[in-house]
């Protein structure tokens, strides 16, 4: 009986998160009420308050959930430049297909940039990208003069802007192509010319296969 109750409670919690994600994704934090969320989740307000004390608590849970994206790459033996590229494509895929991730990213942009400025979430992504690029520089895959910290900030900022632009222009239909364009433009300034051919701006074959993206035509990367 106790296990059954726990399972029901967890199912309700997940339903609430799904409902909140759909509501936040559609209308944003400020325009979404707890009534909207309970209706979208198909639960009573009492059930909602049992699991989450406030709308802010729900938003926090959804923004934290986006960090699960990086776990998909946790088994990479030698993280490096391609891992950073693949991370951005993994995020692009999640934004297109996972309403929780879309809501989480929207909340990060809305709350983290305007309503309650807080760099924590952005700093987490910067740190993740840096953890991939730093060992790459040690192996000679990044030019020695490249400032890994600054490049990591640039990657996170560029991806944020690209995904917003893609959302407005095409509903993110072209997001993978735009991310590939980003890396095609950036890689010649980061990677020694003799090593440019090692990296796939459109994502590694393994990642594309796992996401069901199929083979990609290789973008032309100029060596200057």
C-alpha positions as a Markdown table, in Angstrom:
| # | Residue | x | y | z |
|---|---|---|---|---|
| 1 | Unk | 0.0 | 0.0 | 0.0 |
| 2 | Unk | 2.8 | 2.4 | 0.9 |
| 3 | Unk | 4.5 | 1.8 | -2.4 |
| 4 | Unk | 1.3 | 2.3 | -4.3 |
| 5 | Unk | 0.8 | 5.6 | -2.6 |
| 6 | Unk | 4.3 | 6.6 | -3.4 |
| 7 | Unk | 3.8 | 5.7 | -7.0 |
| 8 | Unk | 0.6 | 7.7 | -7.2 |
| 9 | Unk | 2.2 | 10.7 | -5.6 |
| 10 | Unk | 5.1 | 10.6 | -8.0 |
| 11 | Unk | 2.8 | 10.2 | -11.0 |
| 12 | Unk | 0.9 | 13.3 | -9.7 |
| 13 | Unk | 4.1 | 15.2 | -9.3 |
| 14 | Unk | 5.2 | 14.4 | -12.9 |
| 15 | Unk | 1.8 | 15.4 | -14.2 |
| 16 | Unk | 2.1 | 18.7 | -12.4 |
| 17 | Unk | 5.5 | 19.3 | -13.9 |
| 18 | Unk | 4.2 | 18.5 | -17.4 |
| 19 | Unk | 1.3 | 20.8 | -16.9 |
| 20 | Unk | 3.4 | 23.6 | -15.6 |
| 21 | Unk | 5.9 | 23.1 | -18.5 |
| 22 | Unk | 3.1 | 23.4 | -21.1 |
| 23 | Unk | 1.6 | 26.5 | -19.4 |
| 24 | Unk | 5.0 | 28.3 | -19.0 |
| 25 | Unk | 6.0 | 27.4 | -22.5 |
| 26 | Unk | 2.8 | 28.8 | -23.9 |
| 27 | Unk | 2.5 | 32.0 | -21.8 |
| 28 | Unk | 5.7 | 32.6 | -19.8 |
| 29 | Unk | 6.1 | 32.9 | -16.1 |
| 30 | Unk | 4.3 | 36.2 | -15.5 |
| 31 | Unk | 1.1 | 35.3 | -17.5 |
| 32 | Unk | 0.7 | 31.8 | -16.0 |
| 33 | Unk | -1.4 | 31.3 | -12.9 |
| 34 | Unk | -1.5 | 28.3 | -10.6 |
| 35 | Unk | -5.1 | 27.8 | -11.8 |
| 36 | Unk | -3.7 | 27.5 | -15.4 |
| 37 | Unk | -1.1 | 25.0 | -14.2 |
| 38 | Unk | -3.6 | 22.8 | -12.2 |
| 39 | Unk | -6.0 | 22.8 | -15.2 |
| 40 | Unk | -3.2 | 21.8 | -17.6 |
| 41 | Unk | -2.0 | 19.1 | -15.2 |
| 42 | Unk | -5.5 | 17.8 | -14.5 |
| 43 | Unk | -5.1 | 18.0 | -10.8 |
| 44 | Unk | -6.7 | 20.0 | -8.0 |
| 45 | Unk | -4.9 | 23.0 | -6.4 |
| 46 | Unk | -4.7 | 21.0 | -3.2 |
| 47 | Unk | -2.7 | 18.3 | -5.0 |
| 48 | Unk | -0.5 | 21.0 | -6.6 |
| 49 | Unk | 0.3 | 22.7 | -3.3 |
| 50 | Unk | 1.0 | 19.3 | -1.7 |
| 51 | Unk | 4.0 | 18.9 | -4.1 |
| 52 | Unk | 5.0 | 22.5 | -4.8 |
| 53 | Unk | 4.6 | 25.4 | -2.4 |
| 54 | Unk | 4.5 | 28.1 | -5.1 |
| 55 | Unk | 4.7 | 28.9 | -8.8 |
| 56 | Unk | 8.3 | 29.9 | -8.1 |
| 57 | Unk | 9.1 | 26.4 | -6.8 |
| 58 | Unk | 7.6 | 24.9 | -10.0 |
| 59 | Unk | 9.7 | 27.2 | -12.1 |
| 60 | Unk | 12.8 | 26.3 | -10.1 |
| 61 | Unk | 12.2 | 22.6 | -10.6 |
| 62 | Unk | 11.8 | 23.0 | -14.4 |
| 63 | Unk | 14.9 | 25.2 | -14.8 |
| 64 | Unk | 17.0 | 22.6 | -12.9 |
| 65 | Unk | 15.7 | 19.8 | -15.2 |
| 66 | Unk | 17.5 | 21.3 | -18.2 |
| 67 | Unk | 20.8 | 20.2 | -16.7 |
| 68 | Unk | 19.8 | 16.5 | -17.4 |
| 69 | Unk | 20.8 | 17.3 | -21.0 |
| 70 | Unk | 24.5 | 17.2 | -20.2 |
| 71 | Unk | 24.1 | 13.7 | -18.6 |
| 72 | Unk | 23.5 | 12.3 | -22.1 |
| 73 | Unk | 27.2 | 13.0 | -22.8 |
| 74 | Unk | 28.5 | 11.8 | -19.5 |
| 75 | Unk | 29.9 | 8.6 | -20.9 |
| 76 | Unk | 32.2 | 10.4 | -23.4 |
| 77 | Unk | 35.7 | 9.1 | -22.5 |
| 78 | Unk | 37.7 | 12.1 | -23.7 |
| 79 | Unk | 35.5 | 15.3 | -23.6 |
| 80 | Unk | 36.7 | 18.0 | -26.0 |
| 81 | Unk | 35.6 | 20.3 | -28.8 |
| 82 | Unk | 33.3 | 17.7 | -30.4 |
| 83 | Unk | 31.6 | 17.2 | -27.0 |
| 84 | Unk | 30.9 | 20.9 | -26.7 |
| 85 | Unk | 29.5 | 20.9 | -30.3 |
| 86 | Unk | 27.3 | 17.8 | -29.5 |
| 87 | Unk | 26.1 | 19.5 | -26.3 |
| 88 | Unk | 24.6 | 22.4 | -28.3 |
| 89 | Unk | 22.9 | 20.0 | -30.7 |
| 90 | Unk | 21.6 | 17.9 | -27.8 |
| 91 | Unk | 20.1 | 21.1 | -26.4 |
| 92 | Unk | 18.7 | 22.0 | -29.8 |
| 93 | Unk | 17.0 | 18.6 | -30.0 |
| 94 | Unk | 15.6 | 18.9 | -26.5 |
| 95 | Unk | 14.2 | 22.4 | -27.2 |
| 96 | Unk | 12.4 | 21.0 | -30.3 |
| 97 | Unk | 11.0 | 17.9 | -28.7 |
| 98 | Unk | 10.8 | 18.3 | -24.9 |
| 99 | Unk | 8.3 | 20.8 | -23.5 |
| 100 | Unk | 10.0 | 20.7 | -20.1 |
| 101 | Unk | 13.3 | 21.8 | -21.6 |
| 102 | Unk | 11.6 | 24.5 | -23.6 |
| 103 | Unk | 9.8 | 25.8 | -20.5 |
| 104 | Unk | 13.0 | 25.6 | -18.5 |
| 105 | Unk | 15.0 | 27.6 | -21.1 |
| 106 | Unk | 12.2 | 30.2 | -21.4 |
| 107 | Unk | 12.1 | 30.6 | -17.6 |
| 108 | Unk | 15.9 | 31.0 | -17.4 |
| 109 | Unk | 15.7 | 33.7 | -20.0 |
| 110 | Unk | 12.7 | 35.5 | -18.5 |
| 111 | Unk | 13.6 | 35.2 | -14.8 |
| 112 | Unk | 17.4 | 35.1 | -15.1 |
| 113 | Unk | 17.7 | 38.1 | -17.4 |
| 114 | Unk | 14.9 | 40.5 | -16.4 |
| 115 | Unk | 12.6 | 39.7 | -13.4 |
| 116 | Unk | 15.2 | 38.3 | -11.0 |
| 117 | Unk | 18.6 | 38.5 | -12.6 |
| 118 | Unk | 20.7 | 35.5 | -11.4 |
| 119 | Unk | 23.8 | 34.3 | -13.3 |
| 120 | Unk | 23.7 | 30.8 | -11.6 |
| 121 | Unk | 22.1 | 28.9 | -14.4 |
| 122 | Unk | 24.1 | 30.6 | -17.1 |
| 123 | Unk | 27.3 | 30.0 | -15.1 |
| 124 | Unk | 26.5 | 26.3 | -14.9 |
| 125 | Unk | 26.3 | 26.0 | -18.6 |
| 126 | Unk | 29.5 | 28.0 | -19.0 |
| 127 | Unk | 31.2 | 25.7 | -16.6 |
| 128 | Unk | 30.0 | 22.7 | -18.5 |
| 129 | Unk | 31.4 | 24.0 | -21.8 |
| 130 | Unk | 34.6 | 24.9 | -20.2 |
| 131 | Unk | 35.0 | 21.4 | -18.7 |
| 132 | Unk | 35.0 | 20.1 | -22.3 |
| 133 | Unk | 37.2 | 22.7 | -23.9 |
| 134 | Unk | 40.0 | 22.9 | -21.2 |
| 135 | Unk | 41.2 | 19.3 | -21.8 |
| 136 | Unk | 40.9 | 19.9 | -25.5 |
| 137 | Unk | 43.4 | 22.7 | -25.3 |
| 138 | Unk | 45.7 | 20.5 | -23.3 |
| 139 | Unk | 45.7 | 18.0 | -26.2 |
| 140 | Unk | 46.4 | 20.7 | -28.8 |
| 141 | Unk | 42.8 | 20.7 | -30.2 |
| 142 | Unk | 42.4 | 24.4 | -29.3 |
| 143 | Unk | 44.9 | 27.1 | -30.2 |
| 144 | Unk | 47.1 | 27.9 | -27.2 |
| 145 | Unk | 46.2 | 31.6 | -27.3 |
| 146 | Unk | 42.4 | 30.8 | -26.9 |
| 147 | Unk | 40.9 | 32.0 | -23.6 |
| 148 | Unk | 38.8 | 28.9 | -22.7 |
| 149 | Unk | 36.7 | 30.9 | -20.2 |
| 150 | Unk | 35.8 | 33.6 | -22.7 |
| 151 | Unk | 35.0 | 31.1 | -25.4 |
| 152 | Unk | 32.7 | 29.2 | -23.1 |
| 153 | Unk | 30.8 | 32.3 | -22.3 |
| 154 | Unk | 30.6 | 33.1 | -26.0 |
| 155 | Unk | 29.3 | 29.6 | -26.9 |
| 156 | Unk | 26.5 | 29.9 | -24.3 |
| 157 | Unk | 25.6 | 33.4 | -25.3 |
| 158 | Unk | 25.6 | 32.6 | -29.0 |
| 159 | Unk | 23.5 | 29.5 | -28.6 |
| 160 | Unk | 21.0 | 31.4 | -26.5 |
| 161 | Unk | 20.6 | 34.1 | -29.1 |
| 162 | Unk | 20.5 | 31.5 | -32.0 |
| 163 | Unk | 17.7 | 29.5 | -30.4 |
| 164 | Unk | 15.6 | 32.5 | -29.8 |
| 165 | Unk | 16.1 | 33.7 | -33.3 |
| 166 | Unk | 15.2 | 30.3 | -34.6 |
| 167 | Unk | 12.1 | 30.1 | -32.5 |
| 168 | Unk | 10.8 | 33.4 | -33.8 |
| 169 | Unk | 11.7 | 32.8 | -37.4 |
| 170 | Unk | 10.9 | 29.1 | -37.9 |
| 171 | Unk | 9.5 | 27.7 | -34.7 |
| 172 | Unk | 13.0 | 26.1 | -34.2 |
| 173 | Unk | 12.7 | 24.0 | -37.4 |
| 174 | Unk | 16.1 | 25.2 | -38.6 |
| 175 | Unk | 17.8 | 25.2 | -35.2 |
| 176 | Unk | 20.3 | 22.4 | -35.9 |
| 177 | Unk | 21.3 | 24.1 | -39.1 |
| 178 | Unk | 21.8 | 27.4 | -37.4 |
| 179 | Unk | 23.9 | 25.7 | -34.6 |
| 180 | Unk | 26.0 | 24.0 | -37.3 |
| 181 | Unk | 26.5 | 27.5 | -38.9 |
| 182 | Unk | 27.6 | 28.8 | -35.5 |
| 183 | Unk | 30.3 | 26.2 | -35.1 |
| 184 | Unk | 31.4 | 26.4 | -38.8 |
| 185 | Unk | 32.1 | 30.1 | -38.2 |
| 186 | Unk | 33.7 | 29.7 | -34.8 |
| 187 | Unk | 35.9 | 26.7 | -35.3 |
| 188 | Unk | 38.6 | 28.2 | -37.5 |
| 189 | Unk | 39.3 | 30.8 | -34.8 |
| 190 | Unk | 39.6 | 28.2 | -32.1 |
| 191 | Unk | 41.1 | 25.1 | -33.7 |
| 192 | Unk | 44.6 | 24.7 | -35.3 |
| 193 | Unk | 44.1 | 24.4 | -39.1 |
| 194 | Unk | 45.6 | 20.9 | -39.2 |
| 195 | Unk | 43.0 | 19.6 | -36.8 |
| 196 | Unk | 39.8 | 21.3 | -38.2 |
| 197 | Unk | 38.9 | 18.1 | -40.1 |
| 198 | Unk | 38.4 | 16.2 | -36.8 |
| 199 | Unk | 35.3 | 18.0 | -35.8 |
| 200 | Unk | 31.7 | 18.0 | -37.2 |
| 201 | Unk | 29.9 | 21.3 | -36.8 |
| 202 | Unk | 26.6 | 19.5 | -37.4 |
| 203 | Unk | 27.2 | 17.1 | -34.6 |
| 204 | Unk | 29.0 | 13.8 | -34.4 |
| 205 | Unk | 27.7 | 10.8 | -36.3 |
| 206 | Unk | 27.0 | 9.0 | -33.0 |
| 207 | Unk | 25.0 | 11.9 | -31.6 |
| 208 | Unk | 23.0 | 12.4 | -34.8 |
| 209 | Unk | 22.2 | 8.7 | -34.9 |
| 210 | Unk | 21.1 | 8.7 | -31.3 |
| 211 | Unk | 18.8 | 11.7 | -32.0 |
| 212 | Unk | 17.4 | 10.3 | -35.2 |
| 213 | Unk | 18.8 | 13.2 | -37.3 |
| 214 | Unk | 20.4 | 11.1 | -40.0 |
| 215 | Unk | 23.6 | 11.9 | -41.8 |
| 216 | Unk | 24.5 | 15.5 | -42.3 |
| 217 | Unk | 26.3 | 17.1 | -45.2 |
| 218 | Unk | 29.6 | 18.4 | -43.9 |
| 219 | Unk | 29.7 | 22.2 | -43.7 |
| 220 | Unk | 32.6 | 23.9 | -45.4 |
| 221 | Unk | 35.0 | 25.0 | -42.7 |
| 222 | Unk | 37.5 | 27.6 | -43.9 |
| 223 | Unk | 41.0 | 27.5 | -42.7 |
| 224 | Unk | 41.6 | 31.1 | -43.5 |
